[in-house]
Amino acid sequence: MSNSDDQKQVMSQISLKIPRDLIDRYDKYARSKSNPRSHYMREALVEYIERREKEKER
């Protein structure tokens, strides 16, 4: 799948309760990289799920 296909994916919105200090750290990181925090949240979620799936395969 190409990047243009990724951009055409249907997105859903969710709501999470996250400690304020973690959000502050996350926002600071995202600003330093010039990307929206949602970009890094999606990236982190994908990495987490892939790691858990690999653990499950063992």
MOPAC internal coordinates of N, CA, C and O (Angstrom, degrees):
PM7 1SCF
backbone

  N    0.0000 0     0.00 0     0.00 0    0    0    0
  C    1.4613 1     0.00 0     0.00 0    1    0    0
  C    1.5268 1   108.75 1     0.00 0    2    1    0
  O    1.2310 1   119.81 1   -47.60 1    3    2    1
  N    1.3039 1   117.98 1   132.40 1    3    2    1
  C    1.4607 1   122.22 1  -178.14 1    5    3    2
  C    1.5168 1   110.86 1   -87.36 1    6    5    3
  O    1.2310 1   120.99 1   -10.45 1    7    6    5
  N    1.3346 1   115.71 1   169.55 1    7    6    5
  C    1.4635 1   120.51 1   178.03 1    9    7    6
  C    1.5156 1   111.56 1   -60.35 1   10    9    7
  O    1.2310 1   120.23 1   142.59 1   11   10    9
  N    1.3336 1   117.17 1   -37.41 1   11   10    9
  C    1.4595 1   118.78 1  -179.89 1   13   11   10
  C    1.5273 1   110.37 1   -65.23 1   14   13   11
  O    1.2310 1   119.94 1   145.86 1   15   14   13
  N    1.3366 1   117.73 1   -34.14 1   15   14   13
  C    1.4613 1   120.77 1   175.53 1   17   15   14
  C    1.5226 1   110.53 1   -66.96 1   18   17   15
  O    1.2310 1   120.26 1   139.52 1   19   18   17
  N    1.3374 1   117.12 1   -40.48 1   19   18   17
  C    1.4650 1   121.45 1   177.84 1   21   19   18
  C    1.5138 1   110.76 1   -58.43 1   22   21   19
  O    1.2310 1   120.41 1   138.19 1   23   22   21
  N    1.3166 1   116.82 1   -41.81 1   23   22   21
  C    1.4536 1   121.11 1  -177.74 1   25   23   22
  C    1.5234 1   112.08 1   -68.08 1   26   25   23
  O    1.2310 1   119.88 1   158.70 1   27   26   25
  N    1.3219 1   117.83 1   -21.30 1   27   26   25
  C    1.4540 1   121.68 1  -179.24 1   29   27   26
  C    1.5184 1   112.27 1   -89.48 1   30   29   27
  O    1.2310 1   119.88 1   175.07 1   31   30   29
  N    1.3370 1   117.84 1    -4.93 1   31   30   29
  C    1.4508 1   120.54 1  -179.44 1   33   31   30
  C    1.5257 1   110.65 1   -62.45 1   34   33   31
  O    1.2310 1   121.20 1   -35.04 1   35   34   33
  N    1.3104 1   115.31 1   144.96 1   35   34   33
  C    1.4559 1   120.35 1   175.70 1   37   35   34
  C    1.5175 1   107.55 1   -74.14 1   38   37   35
  O    1.2310 1   120.40 1   -49.81 1   39   38   37
  N    1.3136 1   116.85 1   130.19 1   39   38   37
  C    1.4596 1   122.30 1  -179.77 1   41   39   38
  C    1.5198 1   109.41 1  -104.18 1   42   41   39
  O    1.2310 1   121.23 1   -36.65 1   43   42   41
  N    1.3027 1   115.26 1   143.35 1   43   42   41
  C    1.4629 1   121.66 1   173.73 1   45   43   42
  C    1.5115 1   108.20 1  -115.00 1   46   45   43
  O    1.2310 1   120.97 1   -26.63 1   47   46   45
  N    1.2973 1   115.74 1   153.37 1   47   46   45
  C    1.4629 1   120.39 1  -179.36 1   49   47   46
  C    1.5188 1   109.10 1  -108.50 1   50   49   47
  O    1.2310 1   120.87 1   -41.44 1   51   50   49
  N    1.3459 1   115.94 1   138.56 1   51   50   49
  C    1.4568 1   121.61 1   175.54 1   53   51   50
  C    1.5193 1   108.56 1  -127.44 1   54   53   51
  O    1.2310 1   121.23 1   -13.90 1   55   54   53
  N    1.3069 1   115.25 1   166.10 1   55   54   53
  C    1.4591 1   121.08 1   178.65 1   57   55   54
  C    1.5231 1   108.17 1  -124.19 1   58   57   55
  O    1.2310 1   120.67 1   -45.92 1   59   58   57
  N    1.3301 1   116.32 1   134.08 1   59   58   57
  C    1.4580 1   121.94 1   179.57 1   61   59   58
  C    1.5148 1   110.01 1  -129.18 1   62   61   59
  O    1.2310 1   121.07 1   -31.12 1   63   62   61
  N    1.2996 1   115.56 1   148.88 1   63   62   61
  C    1.4612 1   120.33 1   170.39 1   65   63   62
  C    1.5205 1   106.71 1  -101.18 1   66   65   63
  O    1.2310 1   121.20 1   -60.75 1   67   66   65
  N    1.3274 1   115.32 1   119.25 1   67   66   65
  C    1.4575 1   122.47 1  -176.24 1   69   67   66
  C    1.5286 1   107.89 1  -130.06 1   70   69   67
  O    1.2310 1   120.40 1   -41.72 1   71   70   69
  N    1.3270 1   116.84 1   138.28 1   71   70   69
  C    1.4667 1   118.95 1   179.49 1   73   71   70
  C    1.5337 1   111.89 1   -55.23 1   74   73   71
  O    1.2310 1   121.04 1   -40.46 1   75   74   73
  N    1.3205 1   115.62 1   139.54 1   75   74   73
  C    1.4647 1   122.25 1  -176.31 1   77   75   74
  C    1.5210 1   111.92 1   -55.50 1   78   77   75
  O    1.2310 1   120.00 1   139.30 1   79   78   77
  N    1.3283 1   117.60 1   -40.70 1   79   78   77
  C    1.4651 1   119.03 1  -178.29 1   81   79   78
  C    1.5278 1   111.46 1   -64.52 1   82   81   79
  O    1.2310 1   119.86 1   145.12 1   83   82   81
  N    1.3131 1   117.87 1   -34.88 1   83   82   81
  C    1.4586 1   120.83 1   177.76 1   85   83   82
  C    1.5283 1   110.72 1   -69.32 1   86   85   83
  O    1.2310 1   120.44 1   138.65 1   87   86   85
  N    1.3175 1   116.75 1   -41.35 1   87   86   85
  C    1.4727 1   120.47 1   176.80 1   89   87   86
  C    1.5204 1   110.36 1   -61.88 1   90   89   87
  O    1.2310 1   120.49 1   137.45 1   91   90   89
  N    1.3297 1   116.67 1   -42.55 1   91   90   89
  C    1.4699 1   119.81 1   178.97 1   93   91   90
  C    1.5302 1   111.02 1   -60.10 1   94   93   91
  O    1.2310 1   120.37 1   135.62 1   95   94   93
  N    1.3233 1   116.89 1   -44.38 1   95   94   93
  C    1.4601 1   121.04 1   178.46 1   97   95   94
  C    1.5271 1   110.68 1   -64.13 1   98   97   95
  O    1.2310 1   121.03 1   137.33 1   99   98   97
  N    1.3177 1   115.63 1   -42.67 1   99   98   97
  C    1.4621 1   121.54 1  -178.81 1  101   99   98
  C    1.5224 1   111.48 1   -64.33 1  102  101   99
  O    1.2310 1   120.80 1   135.43 1  103  102  101
  N    1.3294 1   116.07 1   -44.57 1  103  102  101
  C    1.4656 1   120.70 1   178.11 1  105  103  102
  C    1.5271 1   111.18 1   -61.46 1  106  105  103
  O    1.2310 1   120.75 1   137.28 1  107  106  105
  N    1.3168 1   116.17 1   -42.72 1  107  106  105
  C    1.4644 1   120.40 1   179.30 1  109  107  106
  C    1.5254 1   110.06 1   -60.82 1  110  109  107
  O    1.2310 1   120.25 1   136.02 1  111  110  109
  N    1.3308 1   117.13 1   -43.98 1  111  110  109
  C    1.4607 1   121.17 1   178.32 1  113  111  110
  C    1.5309 1   110.78 1   -62.57 1  114  113  111
  O    1.2310 1   120.36 1   130.92 1  115  114  113
  N    1.3183 1   116.91 1   -49.08 1  115  114  113
  C    1.4714 1   120.76 1  -178.11 1  117  115  114
  C    1.5272 1   110.92 1   -60.20 1  118  117  115
  O    1.2310 1   120.05 1   138.04 1  119  118  117
  N    1.3278 1   117.50 1   -41.96 1  119  118  117
  C    1.4717 1   120.32 1   178.72 1  121  119  118
  C    1.5222 1   111.16 1   -63.07 1  122  121  119
  O    1.2310 1   120.42 1   142.60 1  123  122  121
  N    1.3276 1   116.81 1   -37.40 1  123  122  121
  C    1.4728 1   120.14 1  -179.25 1  125  123  122
  C    1.5245 1   111.06 1   -66.82 1  126  125  123
  O    1.2310 1   120.03 1   156.56 1  127  126  125
  N    1.3054 1   117.54 1   -23.44 1  127  126  125
  C    1.4565 1   122.27 1  -179.60 1  129  127  126
  C    1.5191 1   112.45 1  -101.65 1  130  129  127
  O    1.2310 1   119.91 1   177.11 1  131  130  129
  N    1.3176 1   117.77 1    -2.89 1  131  130  129
  C    1.4732 1   123.43 1   177.74 1  133  131  130
  C    1.5160 1   113.85 1    61.79 1  134  133  131
  O    1.2310 1   120.28 1  -146.34 1  135  134  133
  N    1.3156 1   117.06 1    33.66 1  135  134  133
  C    1.4607 1   122.01 1   174.14 1  137  135  134
  C    1.5227 1   108.54 1  -126.45 1  138  137  135
  O    1.2310 1   120.22 1   -25.44 1  139  138  137
  N    1.3196 1   117.19 1   154.56 1  139  138  137
  C    1.4754 1   118.96 1   177.12 1  141  139  138
  C    1.5254 1   110.38 1   -68.13 1  142  141  139
  O    1.2310 1   120.83 1   -29.28 1  143  142  141
  N    1.3135 1   116.02 1   150.72 1  143  142  141
  C    1.4617 1   118.77 1  -178.48 1  145  143  142
  C    1.5270 1   111.61 1   -62.29 1  146  145  143
  O    1.2310 1   119.62 1   152.20 1  147  146  145
  N    1.3110 1   118.34 1   -27.80 1  147  146  145
  C    1.4685 1   119.94 1   178.77 1  149  147  146
  C    1.5298 1   111.13 1   -61.25 1  150  149  147
  O    1.2310 1   120.35 1   147.27 1  151  150  149
  N    1.3204 1   116.93 1   -32.73 1  151  150  149
  C    1.4635 1   120.96 1   177.39 1  153  151  150
  C    1.5263 1   110.33 1   -59.35 1  154  153  151
  O    1.2310 1   120.71 1   133.60 1  155  154  153
  N    1.3234 1   116.25 1   -46.40 1  155  154  153
  C    1.4644 1   120.40 1  -177.62 1  157  155  154
  C    1.5236 1   111.85 1   -76.37 1  158  157  155
  O    1.2310 1   120.02 1   151.25 1  159  158  157
  N    1.3144 1   117.57 1   -28.75 1  159  158  157
  C    1.4627 1   119.56 1   176.01 1  161  159  158
  C    1.5244 1   110.45 1   -67.34 1  162  161  159
  O    1.2310 1   120.31 1   137.50 1  163  162  161
  N    1.3223 1   117.01 1   -42.50 1  163  162  161
  C    1.4676 1   120.11 1   176.41 1  165  163  162
  C    1.5240 1   110.36 1   -62.68 1  166  165  163
  O    1.2310 1   120.96 1   134.88 1  167  166  165
  N    1.3244 1   115.78 1   -45.12 1  167  166  165
  C    1.4605 1   120.52 1   179.75 1  169  167  166
  C    1.5351 1   110.83 1   -60.22 1  170  169  167
  O    1.2310 1   120.45 1   135.66 1  171  170  169
  N    1.3232 1   116.75 1   -44.34 1  171  170  169
  C    1.4666 1   120.67 1  -179.92 1  173  171  170
  C    1.5303 1   110.86 1   -65.12 1  174  173  171
  O    1.2310 1   120.11 1   140.05 1  175  174  173
  N    1.3112 1   117.39 1   -39.95 1  175  174  173
  C    1.4606 1   121.11 1  -179.86 1  177  175  174
  C    1.5289 1   110.92 1   -65.17 1  178  177  175
  O    1.2310 1   120.28 1   137.27 1  179  178  177
  N    1.3147 1   117.06 1   -42.73 1  179  178  177
  C    1.4635 1   120.71 1   177.97 1  181  179  178
  C    1.5271 1   109.97 1   -61.33 1  182  181  179
  O    1.2310 1   120.31 1   132.92 1  183  182  181
  N    1.3289 1   117.00 1   -47.08 1  183  182  181
  C    1.4698 1   120.46 1  -179.94 1  185  183  182
  C    1.5257 1   111.08 1   -61.46 1  186  185  183
  O    1.2310 1   120.04 1   138.11 1  187  186  185
  N    1.3231 1   117.53 1   -41.89 1  187  186  185
  C    1.4590 1   121.89 1  -179.60 1  189  187  186
  C    1.5294 1   110.80 1   -63.30 1  190  189  187
  O    1.2310 1   120.49 1   132.04 1  191  190  189
  N    1.3233 1   116.66 1   -47.96 1  191  190  189
  C    1.4640 1   120.81 1  -178.24 1  193  191  190
  C    1.5239 1   110.59 1   -64.00 1  194  193  191
  O    1.2310 1   120.34 1   136.59 1  195  194  193
  N    1.3326 1   116.95 1   -43.41 1  195  194  193
  C    1.4619 1   119.65 1   178.79 1  197  195  194
  C    1.5248 1   111.43 1   -61.01 1  198  197  195
  O    1.2310 1   120.10 1   139.07 1  199  198  197
  N    1.3251 1   117.41 1   -40.93 1  199  198  197
  C    1.4612 1   121.39 1   178.73 1  201  199  198
  C    1.5188 1   110.82 1   -64.49 1  202  201  199
  O    1.2310 1   120.34 1   136.38 1  203  202  201
  N    1.3265 1   116.96 1   -43.62 1  203  202  201
  C    1.4692 1   120.77 1   179.65 1  205  203  202
  C    1.5263 1   111.27 1   -66.01 1  206  205  203
  O    1.2310 1   120.26 1   141.41 1  207  206  205
  N    1.3290 1   117.12 1   -38.59 1  207  206  205
  C    1.4681 1   120.09 1   178.05 1  209  207  206
  C    1.5257 1   110.70 1   -63.50 1  210  209  207
  O    1.2310 1   120.13 1   139.82 1  211  210  209
  N    1.3175 1   117.36 1   -40.18 1  211  210  209
  C    1.4602 1   120.65 1   178.43 1  213  211  210
  C    1.5251 1   110.80 1   -65.77 1  214  213  211
  O    1.2310 1   120.48 1   140.55 1  215  214  213
  N    1.3294 1   116.69 1   -39.45 1  215  214  213
  C    1.4702 1   120.58 1   178.16 1  217  215  214
  C    1.5251 1   110.40 1   -63.10 1  218  217  215
  O    1.2310 1   120.62 1   141.72 1  219  218  217
  N    1.3112 1   116.42 1   -38.28 1  219  218  217
  C    1.4578 1   122.15 1  -178.81 1  221  219  218
  C    1.5331 1   111.79 1   -66.40 1  222  221  219
  O    1.2310 1   120.67 1   148.72 1  223  222  221
  N    1.3365 1   116.32 1   -31.28 1  223  222  221
  C    1.4584 1   121.98 1  -179.00 1  225  223  222
  C    1.5232 1   112.08 1   -69.83 1  226  225  223
  O    1.2310 1   119.97 1   158.91 1  227  226  225
  N    1.3081 1   117.66 1   -21.09 1  227  226  225
  C    1.4789 1   121.44 1  -177.09 1  229  227  226
  C    1.4854 1   111.96 1   -70.24 1  230  229  227
  O    1.2310 1   120.10 1   180.00 1  231  230  229

